[in-house]
Amino acid sequence: MIIEASALRKSFRSRRKRKVTSVDAVRGVDFAVQRGEIFGFLGPNGAGKTTTLRMLATLVRPDDGEATIAGADLRSAPAQVRERIGFVAQAGGTYGQSTARRDLIHQARMYGSPRSTAKSLAEAAIRAFQLEEFADRRISTYSGGQRRRLDVALGVIHSPQVIFLDEPTAGLDPQSRARMWREVRRLRDEGMTIFLTTHYLDEADALCDRISIIDAGLIVAEGTPSDLKREISGDVIIVDLAAPDTAGAPEPATMLEASKILAEQPYVRSCETIDHTLRLYVDSAATAIPQVMRALSNKDIEPGAIESRRPSLDDVFLAKTGRTLAD
């Protein structure tokens, strides 16, 4: 394993109206990352993803727990850890009046490369991340996707064994997100280990070899996306109770009655209410959907739409935490 963490904890103190309180951001997490994989930390904002990442990157000292990264101990050898990793913050770290080429050379020099070597490394990074067209323009003129590619290029200029990416595609348009996914996969294929945080379900599903789902500072599930989804057996039926020809939500009493009716059906394993929809977990959607429609019709409840699908990572999150990632 290239990363091993055990019982990592971190709390922060805050003062409000002269009262000091302690917030447990990370409450004892354990995980291991294999060399050469894309490992994802999936969870909502405020779950503890970034705090965990910053502890592993030696930017925040843990209150308790242990970790080793690329063979270096997080507590006793933080300088060795920093030599072996790259870190890309969610907000980035570039200066608008600089250029990609200048920043890349400066970053390589900071890691001890002579000027001639730093120039060669910068040129190689510009080619690898396809920055040629704008490498000598001011960074303030870059698009969000261009700037994010530069952020990652800066993070790997010294060829680290592990790169930490905090929400690498946050705020990017779909085309830029897809391009960033290709860059992450390329780095993995070249032998680098990728540790990324995300709150995008599709990103974790499509990009990560394995994921840990974190909520309220605790890891609630870990495995490959496929394995985690297989834990939720059967099918999912989504019953939308909003009228199809209106934008209005159904009456709360209608939602409550429909939920009660369907939850009592023997073919429904569980029923969750989300906005104006009901999410049903059943063994077979093909068998259950006609029975769902019949049960609602008997109570004069007309759904706007009914659809079925296989379980998703959001269903895994719901099963583990009692709420959806969007919530």
N, C-alpha and C positions, 0 to 999 in steps of 0.2 A: 504493500500500500504506500502511496506517495504522500497521503494526508491521513492522519489518525487523530481524532479528537475525542476526549473523554471528559464528561461532566463539566463542560465549559459554562461559566456563569458570568453575567455582568448586570449590575444594577446602576441606576443613575439617581442622583438626588435632585429634587426640584423644590423651589420655594414659591409658595403662593399665599398671598395675604398673611405673611409672617409665619406660615406653617411649612415646615420642611417635611417632605414625603419622599419615599424611596420607590422607584419604579423598576421592577424586575424585567429587563429587556430580554435577557436570555437566561433560562432557568435550569440549566444542566443538560446540554446536548451532547450526544455521542454519535459519531459517524466515521466512516472510513471511505477514502476515495482511491480508486485503483489508478495506477499509472496509465496515461494515455487515453483516458475517457473524458467525456463531457458530463460533468456532475452538476445537477441543478438543485437549487434551493428554491422551492415553490411555496409561496404564501402571500397573504394580503399585506398591504402597507401596515407597518407597525408590528409585524409578527416577530421580528428579531433577525431578519435576513441580513440587513446591512451591518448590524452590530456584530453578528457572527463573522461576517466577511472581514470587517475592520480588525477584529481580534486576530484572525488568522494572518492578516497582512501586517501585524505588529503596530497598527495605528492606535489601537485601544488595548490596554492591558487587562486581561481577564481578572475578575475577582477570585475565581477559583477554577480548578480543572487543569488539564494538561493537553498538549497537542504537539505533534511533530509534523513538519512540512519538509519534504524532500530530504529527510534524514537529519534535519536540524530541529533542536528543541525550541519551542516557542518562547519559553520563559528564560532559559539559560543562554540561548544563542540567538537573540533576535537579529543581530547583524547578519549572521549566516542565512537566516530565513530570508531577509530582504535581498540578499545576493541571488537567491535561487527562485524568486518569484517576480511576477509583474502584477500591477494593480491598476485597474481602470475604474475610477469613481463614476457614479451616475451623472454627476455634474460635469465631468471632464476636468481637464487641467491645463487648457491652452489659453494663450493670450491673444486677443483679437488683432493686435497690431503686428504680431510676429508672422512667420510663414511656416509651412509644414517642414520645409527643408531645414530652416534654422532651428526649429524646435527639436527635430530628430537628431541633428548633429549635437545639440546641447545635451540632450538626454543621453546619448551614447557617451559623451565626454564625462557626464556625471557618474557613469558606471566604470570609468577608468580607461576608456579607449583613447589612444593617441588621436590627434586631429585627423591625420590621413585615414586611419581606420574608421573613425567616426563618420567621415564623409562617405566612405564606401558602404558602411552599414546603413546610413541614411538613404543613399541611392538605391540600395537593395530593397529597403522597406517601401520606398516610393513606388518601385516597380511591383512589388508583391501585393500592395494594397491599391494599386492603380490610382495613384495620386499625381501622375505626371502632368496632367493638364492644368493643375492649379497649385502645384507644389511651391511656386514662388510668388503666389498671390497672398495678400493679407488674409489671415484666418477669419477675420470678421466678414469676409465675402463668401465663405463656404456655406453650403446647405447643411442641414442637420445630419444627413447621412454621411456627407464628406467629412464633417468635423468628427463624427463618431468613428469613422475608419481611421482617422489620424490619431484619435485617442488610443485605439487598440494598437496601432503601429508603434506609438510611444511606449506602450506597456510591454511590448515584446522586442524592442530594439536590441536588448542585451541577451536574447535567446534564453529566457527563463525556463525552468522545468515546469512551473505552474503559473498560469495566468488567472487572476481573479477579476471577473467582470461583474460589476454591480448594475443590474438592469440595463444590459447593453443596447436594447432596442427601444427603450422608453421614449415616447414622443416622436418616433420615426414613422414615416409613411410606409404603406405595405411594400413598395418596391425597395426602399432602403432597408427595411427589416429583412426581406429575403436576401438581399446582398450581404447583410451582416451575418446571417445564418451561414452563407457560403464561406465567409471568411473564418468563422468559428470552426466549421468543419475542416477547412483547409489546415488550420493550425493543429487540430487534433490529428489529422492524417500525417502531418509532419512530425508527430511524436510528442506534442505538447499536451499537458493535462489542463483541462478547462474547468474552472469552478465558477459557475454563474448564478446570480440570483435573478428571479423573474416573478412577476405576478400574472403573466400571460399563460393561460392553459395550453393554447395551441403551440406556443414556443417550447414549453417544457415537453410536450408530447412529441413534437417533431424533431427537436434538436438534441435532447439529453439521452445519454445511454442509461443513466440511473438518476433518480431524483429523491430528495427528502422533502416531505411536506411539513412545514413548520407553522405553528399557530400559537400565539400568545407565549412565545419564548420556548416552546417545547416541540420536539419532533414527534409527529403523530403517525407518520407512515414513511416507509423507505422501500425502494425497489425500482425495477424497470417500469416505465409507463405501462407496458403490456401486462406485467404481473400485477400491478396495482389495480388495473381495470378488471382483471380476471377475478379479483377478490369480490367484486360486485357482480354476482352471477345473474343470468337471466337477461331481461330486457327492461328498458325504461319507457314508460308512456307519459307523454306530456299532454295534459288536458287544459286547453285555454278556454276559460269561461267568459272572456270578454266577447260581446256580440261582434260578429264578423264585419258588420256594416257601420260600426261606431267605434270611436276611440275611447269610449268610457269603460271603466272597470265595472265588474259585476258588483251587486250589493253584497256587503259583508255577510249578511244572513245567508245568501245563496252560496257564497264560498264555504261558509261553515257547514251548511247542510250537505253540500256536495262532498266535502272532505270527510264528513262523518259517514256518509253512505258508502263511499268507496273504500275507506279504511276498514269497514266491517266486512267487505267481500272476502271470501276464503282464498281467492286467487291473487289477492294483493298482499305482498309481504310487508310493505310499508308505504306510507303516503306522506308527502311533504308539501306544504303550501308555500309558494314563492310568487310574490306579487299577485297577479290575477290568474296564475296557473297552478295546477296540481301536478306533482311529479310522483308517478306510481312505479314501484318496483315489482315486477311480475316475472314468472318463469317463462312465459311465452306471450309476446305481444299479439301474435296472430290469433291466439285463442282468447286473450283477455279483452281486446278492443271491442268486439261485439257485445260482450257482457257489460263492459263499462258503459257503452252507449245505451244499453237496455236499462241498466240500473238508474242512470240519470233521467232517461225518458219517463220511467215510471213515476218520478217525482216532478215531472214537467220542467226539468232543467235541460236547456239546450246549449251545448258547448259551442263555442265559436270555431274550434279546431281541435283535432286530436292527431298526434303523430307519435311514432315510435322510433327508437334508436338504441344503439348499443351503449353500455355505460361509458362515461367519460371521466377524466380526471376531476372534473367538478363534482361528479357523483361520489368519487372516492373522498374528496374533501368534505362533502356533505355527510357521508357515512362516518367519517372520523371525528368531525367537529360539531355536527348538528346544524351547520349553516353552509351556504355556498360561498365560494371565493369572492363573488361580487358583493355579497353582504358584508 
